[in-house]
Amino acid sequence: MSNNKNISINITSGTIFKTILILIFFYLLFVLRDVALVVLTSVVIASAIEPITKLLGRYRIKRLPAVVLIYLVLALGLIGLFYLFLPPFLSQISGLLSTLPSYLETIKLWNPLQSTQSLNEVVPVVQELSQSVSGLVLREVSVMHLVVRHQASFN
């Protein structure tokens, strides 16, 4: 039972042209993916604030001032949350980094080739890292605090 059917594949110039167009489309989509993400994000944000702009429109506030007002309220809310939660978070991180070396001294590292190995080699590096990070964090928080106070003094 042998099949002696001849199979022929025809590739026309139209097929090649369509393939090239599809490849160009996917290449452009890949190159412009950042723009596509920005457009998609802007559509989502515009859809999210549309009900609020309609509500403000009932109070005779035009669309542009309503959108600007919404963005200002959202920005001030995010800045307020950032200002409220960042300093306690950074102080907790600073406290963790300052106590991390004492925790590392008590930890034993599992090594299958040897029985156990202490982390005495790691402790000085972690201490130096924690001191530099905590100093940097405190310096940045101080600068942010001064900037916010300076901006608040103008209002």
Rosetta blueprint (number, residue, H / E / L):
1 M L
2 S L
3 N L
4 N L
5 K L
6 N L
7 I L
8 S L
9 I L
10 N L
11 I L
12 T L
13 S H
14 G H
15 T H
16 I H
17 F H
18 K H
19 T H
20 I H
21 L H
22 I H
23 L H
24 I H
25 F H
26 F H
27 Y H
28 L H
29 L H
30 F H
31 V H
32 L L
33 R H
34 D H
35 V H
36 A H
37 L H
38 V H
39 V H
40 L H
41 T H
42 S H
43 V H
44 V H
45 I H
46 A H
47 S H
48 A H
49 I H
50 E H
51 P H
52 I H
53 T H
54 K H
55 L H
56 L H
57 G H
58 R H
59 Y L
60 R L
61 I L
62 K L
63 R H
64 L H
65 P H
66 A H
67 V H
68 V H
69 L H
70 I H
71 Y H
72 L H
73 V H
74 L H
75 A H
76 L H
77 G H
78 L H
79 I H
80 G H
81 L H
82 F H
83 Y H
84 L H
85 F H
86 L H
87 P H
88 P H
89 F H
90 L H
91 S H
92 Q H
93 I H
94 S H
95 G H
96 L H
97 L H
98 S H
99 T H
100 L H
101 P H
102 S H
103 Y H
104 L H
105 E H
106 T H
107 I L
108 K E
109 L E
110 W E
111 N L
112 P L
113 L L
114 Q L
115 S L
116 T E
117 Q E
118 S E
119 L L
120 N L
121 E L
122 V L
123 V H
124 P H
125 V H
126 V H
127 Q H
128 E H
129 L H
130 S H
131 Q H
132 S H
133 V H
134 S H
135 G H
136 L H
137 V H
138 L H
139 R H
140 E H
141 V H
142 S H
143 V H
144 M H
145 H H
146 L H
147 V H
148 V H
149 R H
150 H H
151 Q H
152 A H
153 S H
154 F H
155 N L
